[in-house]
Amino acid sequence: MFSTTTYTTRREALKKKMKSGILIFPGNKETGMNYKDNWYPFRQDSSFLYYFGINLPDLYVIIDLDEGKEILFGDDLTPEDMVWVGASEPLANQAEKCGIKEVQPTSKVKDVIQKAKQNGQTLHYLPPYRSRVTIELSELLGFPVSTIGRNYSIEFVKAVIAQRSIKSSEEIKELHKAVNITASMHRHAIKNTKHGVTEKQIAGELQAIAIAGGGNISFPIILTKNGQYLHNHATQARVENGDIVLCDCGAETEMGYAGDMTRTFPVAERFTDIQREIYSIVLEAHESAAAALKPGYRFKDAHLLACTRIVEGLKGLGLMKGDTEEAVNAGAHTLFFQCGLGHFMGLDVHDMENFGEQLVGYNEDLKKSEEFGLKSLRLGKELEAGNVLTVEPGIYFNPFLIDSWKAKGKYTAFVNYDEVEKFKTFGGMRVEEDFLITSGGKELLGDPLAKTIEEIEELKNA
């Protein structure tokens, strides 16, 4: 946990924004994988961690803004519980660490909520993303389950987004730690992905590094020779010399902060000539977009800048043609770059995505696009000092998309399909780094990791 002052200061800032009513914070619960007592790894709700820092299941906190009260609801372990899991610190001690003075048993949550409801207080809660929490909120609030997912407090959501979007110095330190563990995972992948090993073998070794770092992975590892599929997780496929491997992975620290990086590298000791050509285009798109980052700059413009660099590079290889700006405006580049340039990162790898991308990554002046490609851009609005985000352009030769668009005659003014056909077995490439927006521009999170062709080949052969 951070200091007590950190959590009390965060809550005081939240109270000033919210003014009246009660704020309801459900923590997450243990969830069975295939039966009740065989659990998925527990992960606390990120907003609960942000305001309270207690990483235990089955907790609630209610902040009564009108009476100035904060109550933690939960139950200490019984002697029988301790037979199975050992002793744990009393809940009252943990409440004290985050600055909460009152602790009540879980059975009292409903009484407090119903009293507030009878008194005409506004009941503020955040949109739930787990079905069990949705059902519990329905029971506690006395509202139909079908209404819980849409009747959350927009005011509450916006207040939380405003706070969590700007990272404190303590958070930045944790994020540097997460990114450095992530970089260690990537160094291992680059050095140890050799002819004949399976994707899962390397992915397992990477997860071990994350766990040894004190936390776990921040999302399921993507390590694949089929990088043309954007979220293709590791399989039992064996990699061979000549393959290109895309590794997108991240570590999560013990306190829940995420790293998220991607490197693409050859299985053999060197990139082939054509692999070098495509990688160089991706790297140029990455460097151009990253260089533009600063407060007040729209991230959507960074995305479009990366798209422009990709079109220019593919035109140089004869895969695209025509006017670059017209091609980007038409969306022809999305045959090769189907996703967004990046996203916020923090206590979630896609930070606060549970609140909805329009509220987190956009604003009243900039609505999220519904166009293919742009609709996958999670972040578009102007950047602020304190934002933490990823930059991750890529080129993906998806054979199904190529066949479909060629058959439909899509974007023939901009795409040389006869040349693109030759790349249907190429795979995909992505380069991803994590940045902090500063008052003067941007700062790379973590220590530098091999990124250029020469650096990757040197690390590969070290």
Protein Blocks (a to p, Z undefined) as FASTA:
>chain_A
ZZfklmmmmmmmmmmmnopacddddddddddfkbmklccdddddfklmmmnopacehiac
dddfknopacdddddddfklmmmnopaddfklmmmmnopabdcdfklmmmmmmmmmmnop
acdddddfbfklmmmmmmmnopafklmmmmccfklmmmmmmmmmpccfklmmmmmmmmmm
mmmmmmmmmmmmcghiafklmmmmmmmmmmmnopacfbdcdddfklmbmblccdfbdcde
hiacddddddddfkopacdddddddfblbdcfklmmmmmmmmmmmmmmmmmgcghiafkl
mmmmmmmmmmmmmmmnopagcjfklmmmnommmmmmmbcfbdcddjbfbghklnojklmm
mcfklccdfbehjlmmmbfbdcdehiacdddddddddfklmmmmmmnopaklmpcfklmm
mmmmnopadddddddddfklpadehjdddfbfmlmmmmmmZZ
